[in-house]
Structure formats: C-alpha cells, structure tokens
Amino acid sequence: MEPIIAQQSASVRWALASLSLSVLLSSLGTSIANVALPNLALAFDASFQAVQWIVLAYLLAITTLIVSVGRLGDLTGRRRLLLAGIGLFTAASVMCGVAPTLSVLIAARALQGFGAAIMMALTMAFVGETVSKERTGSAIGLLGTMSAIGTALGPSLGGVLIAGLGWQAIFLINVPLGVVALFHAYRHLPLDKREEKTERTGFDYPGTVLLALTLGAYALAMTMGRGHFGTLNAVLLVLAVCGVGLFVRIEANAASPLIRPAMFRNRVLSSSLTTSLLVSTVMMATLVVGPFYLGRSLGLGTALVGLVLSVGPLVAALTATPAGRFADRFGAPRVTLIGLVGMVLGFATLALLPTTPGVAGITSYLAPLVVITSSYALFQTANNTAVMSDVNADQRGVISGMLNLSRNLGLITGASVMGAVFAFALAASDVTHAQPGAVAVGMRVTYAVAAALIVIALIVAARAYRKTTGDRKLASQTSS
C-alpha cells in the first residue's frame, strides 16, 4: 500500500510541476517582450507605435479568448486542450524567433497568446483534478508563485538574452521549456473522463465570437493612444458597452450558453470577480506611478528604479505559496479579507508619505510596497481558492477563465484609469517634465484613490462573506 501511495504522491508532484511550468511560460511571455521593443524597432526599422503591437497582440489574444477556451476545455476535455495549448505556444515561439518581418512576428505573437490563454485558463482548472479539496489553496498558491516569478524574471532575463544572443533568444528560450512542460503534462496529468462532458451538446459560437469582439474593443479602447483618450477610444468603448448588452441577451436565450447568467447569483463568484477586477485595477498604480515618483521625486537612476520595482513581484512570489497554506488552514474568505485590509493600509501609507531624499526615501517607499504586494498575494491566492474549491467539475474551465479575465481586464483598465488619475493630479500637460514636487502630489492622490477602491472591494468581500456565513448557519440549524 505504501509504495502505491508514494507513487500517487510523486505523480501529483509531477502534475503540479507541469502546471507550474505552463504558468511560468505564459507569464514570462507577457513580461519578457517589453524590454526588447527598442531592439525590435531597430531590427525591423519600425516606429515604436508599430512594435508595441508585439506586446498588444499577445495580450489581446489572451483577453479575448481566455473564457472561451476554458469553456471549450470543459466540453471537449481539459487534458487534450492543455496539451494542444502548450504545443501551440511552443510552435509559435519558434515562429517568433525566426520571423522575417514585423507582420509575421505580430501574427506569431497572437498565436502565442492563444496558446497562453489555454494554459492560463486550464492550469487552475486542473487543480481540482490533481489535488484534494483540502490542498486547493496550496496548489493555487504554487501557481501564483510561478506567475509572479515569470513576471519578475522577464525583464532581467530578456535583457541578458538580448545582450548575449540577440532579440530572437527571448522567444526561442520558450522552446525547450515548452517541450519539457508538454512531456510532463502528457505523462502525469489525469486523463479526460467521459462523464466530465456536460449534457449540453453544443458550443456557443455566437456568444464566443461576440464576447471576443467585445473584449477586444474594450482592450483596444483602454490601450490605444498611449494614455490619450480620443475619438477612436470613445467609439471602441461604446461598441464594447453595446456588445456587453447584446451578449447578455444572447446568453439568456442560448441553448448552450458560454456563460450561464445564473452563475452570477452565486455570491462567492460574483464577489470574487468584482474584487479581483478592482484589486487588479489598483495594482497597476504601482507600475504607472512608481517609476515617475522614484525617478523624478527621489532622483533615482533607471537601474535603481528597476531594482526597486522588482521588489514587488519578488515579494509576491515569496508570499503566494504560504498564502495558499493559510487559505487551506484558516479558510479562504478570511484570508481574502486579511489581504484586502493589508492593501488598504499599504496604499493609505503611501498616500500620506512625505518626500524624503536618499536611502530613507527609498526605504519609506519600499516598506508600504512590500505590505501591498504581500497582501495582494494573500488576496489573489485566497480569492481564487474560495471559488475553485467549490466549483462543479464541468464548470472549472470557464470559471477559471473568468477569474483570469477579471484580473486581465483590471490590469488593462488600471493602466489607463490610474494613469489618468495621476496625470489629472499633476495638473501638467507633460508628465515626463513635471516638477518633483508635483509628481509627489500626483503620487499621493493616485494612491489615495487606490486605497478608496480597495475599501470598496473590502466592503463587497465582507458582505459576501457575512451573507454566505449566515446562509450556512441557517442551513445547519434547519437540518438539525
């Protein structure tokens, strides 16, 4: 009996290793390309606006497809779709590395994003099939750690690879990693079971296409124009709003909807999606405001600014796995609330931070940043655990996709909205030439808005927790 148990335990570890490597690859693909944009502009003799599509194509593919591929995995089998996603990501990485023109590279990045969407949606969905319910938090925390490592590692690894081997290396590095991930996923992930397929026979093609177009319009509205919200942005935003209304109407009448409207009656899911959107929006403030404050107000050089900003992802990577264990031991809802309280305290501290030059200024900025990022890791891990630990087996893919989508939409929204708040607080037409004092004021106002948004998220989460706890007590009393 003991050898069988040990063999099963080893199989679980290898399965989690393959899922972790898939998450690492998809997050690395997001962060590693940014550092190469100047080199790619020179290599293809293109404008900076043109090479930005190398990053945008990847993000758009993930954002528009992540819910649909999650649902497709529920219907057709998550294992075979995940294997196809890893294979597509790896093959697209080869195409990126040998791309002869910018157009080919952008197309290959879109395919790479398609593969990343599959990996992001299905890795978390696989947790319920890989580990017991009591260890869900620990497994999701491990995936969160790998995501943070990929985000933190991307810029530094990309810089080293470009300097030593050229820009092609930042894409080709994914190939051996992808082959290893594909091998272990094939060997160790559980086989698809026939009973996991739902009784609904069709795939919602109209809903899928409409959702992709709607999300694409919104993402473009938030990212195009480099912070200047013009007529095109407004038109795209109106189209996105109309798309949401039409999507809701189609799903209500669909025989096999992509997203069941009844899902949103679940307080835990609705609260988790809302808070994830708000928190991700706010977290972009540290990336939008931080470089300007550190560089303009504290007078740090570019290298030191990058070093300070890398502390956040590093802290998140170190915190996510313990956060999963805390969620398993103390309950995911409680840990979610603790994380949100920590974020409120961190942003409120930054909003009241006096400008102090030298090492003291760096330390006074870093301390609240560490609180924010560690609290974010607590929140993100526990929030995902609260949803995924109780989800039906035939809905794991689509709900995992929705959780990932809420985070991505928050990051996209935050880059635009928090940047606009910062620019408004500066009262300057050119942020890059604003006075150090004005930048400090802008930083405080932006972080005060961030703290207020987290308070809203905390209220939403607390109300859902209170109602859910009350319902459970009532059900317990009724049954007894």
Secondary structure, 3 states (H helix, E strand, C coil): CHHHHHHHHHHHHHHHHHHHHHHHHHHHHHHCCHHHHHHHHHHCCCCHHHHHHHHHHHHHHHHHHHHHHHHHHHHHCHHHHHHHHHHHHHHHHHHHHCCCCHHHHHHHHHHHHHHHHHHHHHHHHHHHHHCCHHHHHHHHHHHHHHHHHHHHHHHHHHHHHHHHHCCCHHHHCHHHHHHHHHHHHHHHCCCCCHHHCCCCCCCCHHHHHHHHHHHHHHHHHHHCCCCCCCHHHHHHHHHHHHHHHHHHHHHHHCCCCCCCHHHHHCHHHHHHHHHHHHHHHHHHHHHHHHHHHHHHHCCCCHHHHHHHHCHHHHHHHHHHHHHHHHHHHHCHHHHHHHHHHHHHHHHHHHHCCCCCCHHHHHHHHHHHHHHHHHHHHHHHHHHHHHHHCCCCHHHHHHHHHHHHHHHHHHHHHHHHHHHHHHHHHHCCCCHHHCCHHHHHHHHHHHHHHHHHHHHHHHHHHHHHHHHHHHHHHHHHHHHC
